[in-house]
Amino acid sequence: MDYRSMVNPTFLTAKSTLYMLAAAGNEDAKKVIEALGTQDVMSADSKKNEGEKSPMSEADSNAFLAGVTLAVEARYAALSHYINSNGVKNLLDIACGYTPRSVYCSKNGVDYVGVDVPVVAEELQKFAAEAGIVKDHPVYVGGDATNEASLKAAADNLDGEILISCEGLTGYLSSDEADQFFNGIRELLKAHGGAWVTSDFGVDYEAFATVNMTSPDAVKIYRESKNKSMKAFNVYNDGVSYWDEDKITAFINDHGLLVEKLPFYYEGEDLNILSPLPEPWKDSFMNLLKSSTVWKMTVDPAFKGETAVEGATEVDNLKIDYVKHGGVLECKIKGRIDTISSPALLEVFDKNYDGIHKIVIDGTELQYVSSAGLRVMLMAVKRLGDGSVSIDNASDEVKEIFDTTGFSELIIFN
């Protein structure tokens, strides 16, 4: 059983980006699909969904698909434009997913390291080797956006100033995860120089999906469908990229980073998905493209704030001691539960469910819990029932993580 996939189910959505790029005519994306054999996954998904009645009309479904595909194509083009126009030599692509960026960088003389959850990184590292993308360092590295040590290990493969990219990631990060991530980004840029760019904060992706829908309930249906999908993956919060512009700007500044806004779309940019669309759709999409921005973040030289990321000095510092006693699984946890370490906790739970009705965690030395760790605990609650998981002696910082994500309603604190 691959516990890594179970605690990181959102990586499955990353393949949809690959399919959309291919649908928009990106030849590199088509090559990645062929090399990974994901066309078989697409076919299986299509058969699985056959006969299911969509809550959207056919017209609104087409408008939705056109909008999200265009947004993905434009996002990919915007980063490509930045790389080309700024002579970028090193790209650290965090939460890289399955986009063909490594192929693009190989063609354009850019040294590339993609960072994603370990199960994705391993699959893509095999792809890179088979595709002839050979470096004196791994092309893909397993890591966690909230774990500075894992990001540093990835960035240290690159020699010289770096460009950091992440697309879509902050839509999943809660405020405490973003706190860890932004601190880590700042420290990477201080060490290597360069900038962080993303369209996460300057593009309203929901608007692209819904702008040409006509049904009065289309937007509501879209949001309900999105929330249903997120909950199926045990993702229960909107990420920081959904904050308003002033709030996210202040948050970025508070983490020692300065913001510069750049165009998302450049006049004359050839976006294939636009060509066959009706003229009214094109007009609506062009308005969105021109009003959207890419955000560029650089280190604020005047920043004197905190630099440490709690417990993230090692890639994996989790230690779990456990024992069954009278129908209770007692676990003492030391360190961080994040994307990298949470599969170990899931495995402990999964192999000890028989004969237990409760899990009690001693959180005296528990430093941090990311969404992956929260997901593991939610799985346990779903398996054993409400009130079945409790944490003793947790710090105020850990309790706050559960409070801000709403998980304190599911987990008992003593």
C-alpha positions as CSV (number, residue, x, y, z in Angstrom):
1,M,0.0,0.0,0.0
2,D,1.4,3.4,-1.0
3,Y,0.7,5.6,2.1
4,R,2.3,8.5,0.3
5,S,-0.5,8.7,-2.2
6,M,-3.1,8.4,0.5
7,V,-1.9,11.4,2.4
8,N,-1.3,13.5,-0.7
9,P,-4.3,13.0,-2.9
10,T,-4.3,16.5,-4.3
11,F,-1.4,15.5,-6.5
12,L,-4.0,13.7,-8.7
13,T,-5.5,17.1,-9.7
14,A,-2.1,18.1,-11.1
15,K,-2.5,15.7,-14.0
16,S,-5.5,17.7,-15.2
17,T,-3.2,20.6,-15.8
18,L,-1.1,18.4,-18.0
19,Y,-4.2,17.3,-20.0
20,M,-5.3,20.9,-20.4
21,L,-1.9,22.0,-21.8
22,A,-2.0,19.1,-24.2
23,A,-5.6,20.1,-25.3
24,A,-4.2,23.7,-25.9
25,G,-1.7,22.2,-28.3
26,N,1.4,22.1,-26.1
27,E,3.6,19.5,-27.8
28,D,5.8,19.0,-24.7
29,A,2.7,18.1,-22.6
30,K,1.6,15.6,-25.2
31,K,5.1,13.9,-24.9
32,V,4.8,13.8,-21.1
33,I,1.4,12.1,-21.4
34,E,2.7,9.6,-23.8
35,A,5.8,8.9,-21.8
36,L,3.9,8.4,-18.5
37,G,1.1,6.5,-20.1
38,T,-1.5,8.8,-18.6
39,Q,-3.7,8.6,-21.6
40,D,-4.8,5.3,-20.1
41,V,-5.8,7.1,-16.9
42,M,-7.7,9.6,-19.0
43,S,-9.5,6.8,-20.8
44,A,-10.4,5.1,-17.5
45,D,-11.7,8.3,-16.0
46,S,-13.8,9.0,-19.0
47,K,-15.4,5.5,-18.8
48,K,-15.9,5.9,-15.1
49,N,-17.8,9.1,-15.6
50,E,-19.9,7.8,-18.5
51,G,-23.6,8.0,-17.7
52,E,-23.2,10.5,-14.9
53,K,-25.4,13.5,-15.4
54,S,-23.5,16.8,-15.1
55,P,-25.3,19.4,-13.0
56,M,-24.2,22.0,-15.7
57,S,-25.8,22.4,-19.1
58,E,-23.7,21.3,-22.1
59,A,-23.2,25.0,-23.0
60,D,-22.0,25.9,-19.5
61,S,-19.8,22.8,-19.3
62,N,-18.1,23.9,-22.6
63,A,-17.7,27.5,-21.2
64,F,-16.2,26.1,-18.0
65,L,-13.8,23.8,-19.9
66,A,-12.7,26.6,-22.3
67,G,-12.1,29.0,-19.4
68,V,-10.0,26.8,-17.2
69,T,-8.0,25.5,-20.1
70,L,-7.3,29.0,-21.3
71,A,-6.2,30.1,-17.8
72,V,-3.8,27.1,-17.6
73,E,-2.4,27.8,-21.1
74,A,-2.0,31.5,-20.3
75,R,-0.3,30.8,-16.9
76,Y,2.2,28.5,-18.6
77,A,2.9,31.1,-21.3
78,A,3.3,33.9,-18.6
79,L,6.1,32.0,-16.8
80,S,7.7,31.1,-20.1
81,H,7.7,34.8,-21.1
82,Y,9.3,35.8,-17.8
83,I,12.0,33.2,-18.2
84,N,12.8,34.3,-21.7
85,S,12.7,38.0,-21.2
86,N,14.8,37.9,-18.0
87,G,17.4,35.5,-19.1
88,V,16.7,33.1,-16.2
89,K,19.4,30.4,-15.8
90,N,18.0,28.4,-12.8
91,L,14.4,27.5,-12.1
92,L,13.2,26.0,-8.8
93,D,9.6,24.9,-9.6
94,I,7.8,24.2,-6.3
95,A,4.7,22.0,-6.4
96,C,5.7,21.4,-10.1
97,G,3.1,18.7,-10.7
98,Y,3.2,17.1,-14.1
99,T,3.6,20.2,-16.3
100,P,6.3,19.8,-19.0
101,R,8.4,22.6,-17.6
102,S,11.5,20.4,-17.3
103,V,11.3,19.7,-21.1
104,Y,10.9,23.4,-21.8
105,C,13.9,24.3,-19.6
106,S,16.0,21.6,-21.2
107,K,15.3,23.1,-24.6
108,N,16.1,26.6,-23.5
109,G,19.3,26.1,-21.5
110,V,17.7,26.6,-18.1
111,D,18.8,24.4,-15.2
112,Y,15.7,23.0,-13.6
113,V,14.7,21.4,-10.3
114,G,11.1,20.5,-9.8
115,V,9.8,19.9,-6.2
116,D,6.7,17.9,-5.4
117,V,5.4,15.3,-3.1
118,P,7.8,12.3,-3.1
119,V,5.4,10.0,-5.0
120,V,5.2,12.5,-7.8
121,A,8.9,13.4,-7.8
122,E,9.9,9.7,-8.1
123,E,7.6,9.1,-11.1
124,L,8.9,12.3,-12.8
125,Q,12.5,11.6,-12.1
126,K,12.1,8.3,-14.1
127,F,10.4,10.3,-16.9
128,A,13.4,12.8,-17.0
129,A,15.9,10.0,-17.3
130,E,13.9,8.3,-20.1
131,A,13.5,11.7,-21.9
132,G,17.2,12.3,-21.8
133,I,17.0,15.2,-19.4
134,V,20.3,14.5,-17.6
135,K,21.9,16.7,-15.1
136,D,24.6,16.3,-12.5
137,H,21.7,16.6,-9.9
138,P,18.2,15.2,-9.7
139,V,15.8,16.9,-12.0
140,Y,12.9,16.2,-9.6
141,V,13.1,16.2,-5.8
142,G,10.6,15.1,-3.2
143,G,9.8,18.0,-0.8
144,D,7.2,19.8,1.2
145,A,6.4,23.5,0.8
146,T,6.1,24.0,4.5
147,N,9.5,22.3,5.2
148,E,12.3,24.7,4.6
149,A,15.0,22.0,4.9
150,S,13.5,20.1,2.0
151,L,13.2,23.3,-0.1
152,K,16.8,24.2,0.7
153,A,18.0,20.7,-0.3
154,A,16.3,21.1,-3.6
155,A,17.5,24.7,-4.2
156,D,21.1,23.8,-3.4
157,N,21.3,21.7,-6.5
158,L,21.2,25.0,-8.5
159,D,24.3,27.1,-9.0
160,G,23.7,30.8,-9.0
161,E,20.7,33.1,-8.8
162,I,17.4,31.3,-8.9
163,L,13.9,31.9,-10.0
164,I,11.3,30.3,-7.8
165,S,7.9,29.4,-9.3
166,C,4.8,27.9,-7.9
167,E,1.5,27.7,-9.7
168,G,-1.7,26.7,-7.9
169,L,0.0,25.8,-4.6
170,T,-1.2,28.6,-2.5
171,G,-4.8,27.7,-3.3
172,Y,-4.2,24.8,-0.9
173,L,-2.2,26.4,1.8
174,S,-3.8,27.5,5.1
175,S,-2.5,30.6,6.8
176,D,-0.1,28.6,9.1
177,E,1.2,26.6,6.1
178,A,1.7,29.9,4.1
179,D,3.6,31.3,7.1
180,Q,6.0,28.4,7.0
181,F,6.2,28.5,3.2
182,F,6.8,32.3,2.8
183,N,9.5,32.2,5.5
184,G,11.2,29.4,3.7
185,I,11.0,31.3,0.3
186,R,12.5,34.3,1.9
187,E,15.4,32.3,3.3
188,L,16.1,30.6,-0.1
189,L,16.2,34.0,-1.9
190,K,18.5,35.4,0.8
191,A,20.8,32.5,0.2
192,H,20.7,32.3,-3.6
193,G,19.4,35.6,-4.8
194,G,16.7,36.0,-7.4
195,A,12.9,36.2,-7.2
196,W,9.7,34.3,-6.7
197,V,7.0,34.6,-9.3
198,T,3.4,33.3,-9.3
199,S,0.1,34.1,-10.8
200,D,-1.8,32.6,-7.8
201,F,-2.5,36.1,-6.3
202,G,-3.2,38.1,-9.5
203,V,-5.5,35.8,-11.4
204,D,-9.1,35.1,-10.6
205,Y,-9.3,31.5,-11.9
206,E,-12.9,31.2,-10.9
207,A,-13.8,34.1,-13.2
208,F,-12.1,32.3,-16.1
209,A,-14.2,29.2,-15.3
210,T,-17.5,31.0,-15.0
211,V,-17.4,34.3,-17.0
212,N,-19.2,32.8,-20.1
213,M,-21.7,30.6,-18.3
214,T,-25.3,31.6,-18.8
215,S,-27.3,29.6,-16.3
216,P,-28.3,31.7,-13.2
217,D,-27.1,28.9,-11.0
218,A,-24.0,28.0,-13.0
219,V,-21.5,29.8,-10.6
220,K,-23.2,28.2,-7.6
221,I,-23.0,24.8,-9.2
222,Y,-19.4,25.3,-10.1
223,R,-18.5,26.2,-6.5
224,E,-20.5,23.3,-5.0
225,S,-18.8,20.9,-7.4
226,K,-15.4,22.3,-6.5
227,N,-16.1,22.0,-2.8
228,K,-17.3,18.5,-3.2
229,S,-14.2,17.5,-5.0
230,M,-12.0,19.2,-2.4
231,K,-13.8,17.4,0.4
232,A,-13.4,14.1,-1.4
233,F,-9.7,14.7,-1.1
234,N,-10.1,15.7,2.6
235,V,-9.2,19.3,1.8
236,Y,-11.5,21.5,3.8
237,N,-10.1,25.1,3.5
238,D,-9.6,27.6,0.8
239,G,-6.0,28.6,0.6
240,V,-4.4,32.0,1.1
241,S,-4.6,32.8,-2.7
242,Y,-8.3,33.3,-2.1
243,W,-7.7,36.3,0.2
244,D,-8.3,39.8,-1.0
245,E,-5.4,41.6,-2.6
246,D,-4.7,43.9,0.3
247,K,-4.6,41.1,2.9
248,I,-2.3,38.9,0.9
249,T,0.0,41.8,0.1
250,A,0.3,42.7,3.8
251,F,1.0,39.0,4.6
252,I,3.7,38.8,2.0
253,N,5.3,42.1,3.3
254,D,5.1,40.8,6.8
255,H,7.3,37.9,5.8
256,G,10.1,40.1,4.4
257,L,9.2,40.1,0.8
258,L,8.4,43.0,-1.6
259,V,5.8,42.7,-4.3
260,E,6.0,43.9,-7.9
261,K,3.0,43.2,-10.3
262,L,3.7,42.2,-13.9
263,P,1.4,41.6,-16.8
264,F,-0.2,38.1,-17.0
265,Y,-0.8,38.5,-20.7
266,Y,1.3,40.2,-23.4
267,E,-0.3,41.7,-26.5
268,G,0.1,39.3,-29.3
269,E,0.7,36.2,-27.1
270,D,-0.5,33.2,-29.2
271,L,-2.9,31.3,-27.0
272,N,-4.2,28.4,-29.1
273,I,-7.4,27.8,-27.1
274,L,-8.8,31.2,-28.0
275,S,-8.8,30.7,-31.8
276,P,-11.9,28.5,-32.2
277,L,-14.0,30.3,-29.5
278,P,-17.1,32.5,-30.2
279,E,-16.3,36.2,-30.4
280,P,-18.3,37.1,-27.3
281,W,-16.3,34.5,-25.3
282,K,-13.0,35.8,-26.7
283,D,-13.9,39.4,-25.6
284,S,-14.8,38.2,-22.0
285,F,-11.6,36.2,-21.8
286,M,-9.4,38.9,-23.2
287,N,-10.7,41.3,-20.5
288,L,-9.7,38.8,-17.8
289,L,-6.3,38.2,-19.4
290,K,-5.5,41.9,-19.6
291,S,-6.7,42.6,-16.0
292,S,-4.7,39.7,-14.5
293,T,-1.2,40.0,-13.1
294,V,1.8,37.9,-12.2
295,W,3.3,38.8,-8.8
296,K,7.1,39.0,-8.4
297,M,8.4,38.8,-4.9
298,T,12.0,39.7,-3.8
299,V,13.6,40.0,-0.4
300,D,13.0,43.2,1.5
301,P,16.5,44.3,2.5
302,A,15.1,46.3,5.5
303,F,13.3,43.3,6.9
304,K,14.5,42.4,10.4
305,G,11.8,39.8,11.4
306,E,12.0,36.2,12.5
307,T,13.8,33.9,10.1
308,A,13.3,30.4,11.7
309,V,10.8,27.9,10.5
310,E,9.8,25.7,13.4
311,G,11.3,22.3,13.4
312,A,12.2,22.4,9.7
313,T,15.9,22.1,10.1
314,E,15.7,18.5,8.9
315,V,13.9,17.0,6.0
316,D,12.2,14.4,8.2
317,N,12.5,14.7,12.0
318,L,9.3,12.8,12.9
319,K,9.6,10.1,15.6
320,I,6.6,8.0,16.6
321,D,6.4,5.6,19.6
322,Y,3.2,3.7,20.1
323,V,1.5,0.9,22.1
324,K,-1.9,-0.7,22.1
325,H,-3.6,-0.7,25.5
326,G,-7.2,-1.7,26.3
327,G,-8.6,-0.8,22.9
328,V,-6.6,2.4,22.8
329,L,-3.7,3.2,20.5
330,E,-1.4,5.4,22.4
331,C,1.1,7.4,20.3
332,K,3.9,9.7,21.4
333,I,4.9,12.0,18.6
334,K,8.0,14.1,18.4
335,G,8.7,16.5,15.5
336,R,6.8,17.6,12.5
337,I,3.9,15.9,10.7
338,D,4.1,17.2,7.1
339,T,3.9,15.9,3.6
340,I,7.2,14.0,3.9
341,S,6.6,12.5,7.3
342,S,2.8,11.9,7.5
343,P,2.8,8.6,5.6
344,A,4.7,7.1,8.5
345,L,1.9,8.2,10.9
346,L,-0.8,6.9,8.5
347,E,1.0,3.5,8.4
348,V,1.1,3.3,12.2
349,F,-2.7,4.0,12.3
350,D,-3.5,1.7,9.4
351,K,-1.7,-1.3,10.8
352,N,-3.2,-0.9,14.3
353,Y,-6.9,-0.3,13.7
354,D,-7.9,-3.8,14.6
355,G,-9.2,-4.0,18.2
356,I,-9.0,-0.3,18.9
357,H,-11.8,2.3,19.3
358,K,-9.7,5.3,20.2
359,I,-6.3,7.0,19.4
360,V,-4.6,9.1,22.0
361,I,-1.7,11.3,20.9
362,D,0.8,12.7,23.3
363,G,1.6,16.0,21.7
364,T,4.1,17.3,24.2
365,E,6.9,17.3,21.6
366,L,4.7,17.8,18.5
367,Q,6.1,20.8,16.7
368,Y,3.9,21.3,13.7
369,V,1.1,19.6,11.7
370,S,0.5,20.4,8.0
371,S,-2.6,19.7,6.0
372,A,-1.2,16.2,5.2
373,G,-1.0,15.4,8.9
374,L,-4.5,16.8,9.5
375,R,-5.7,14.6,6.7
376,V,-4.3,11.5,8.4
377,M,-6.1,12.4,11.6
378,L,-9.4,13.0,9.7
379,M,-9.0,9.5,8.1
380,A,-8.8,8.1,11.6
381,V,-11.9,9.9,12.8
382,K,-13.8,8.7,9.8
383,R,-12.6,5.1,10.5
384,L,-13.3,5.1,14.3
385,G,-16.0,7.6,14.7
386,D,-16.5,11.1,16.2
387,G,-14.5,11.8,19.3
388,S,-12.1,8.9,18.6
389,V,-8.9,10.9,18.2
390,S,-7.5,13.1,21.0
391,I,-4.3,15.0,21.5
392,D,-2.8,15.6,25.0
393,N,-0.4,18.4,26.0
394,A,-0.3,20.2,22.6
395,S,1.3,23.6,22.4
396,D,-0.8,26.7,21.7
397,E,0.8,26.9,18.3
398,V,-0.3,23.4,17.4
399,K,-3.8,24.0,18.7
400,E,-4.0,27.2,16.6
401,I,-3.4,25.1,13.5
402,F,-6.4,22.9,14.3
403,D,-8.5,26.0,15.2
404,T,-7.8,28.0,12.0
405,T,-8.5,25.0,9.7
406,G,-11.6,23.9,11.6
407,F,-10.2,20.6,12.6
408,S,-10.5,21.4,16.3
409,E,-14.2,20.4,15.9
410,L,-13.1,16.9,15.0
411,I,-10.1,16.4,17.3
412,I,-10.3,16.5,21.1
413,F,-7.6,18.4,23.0
414,N,-6.8,17.6,26.6
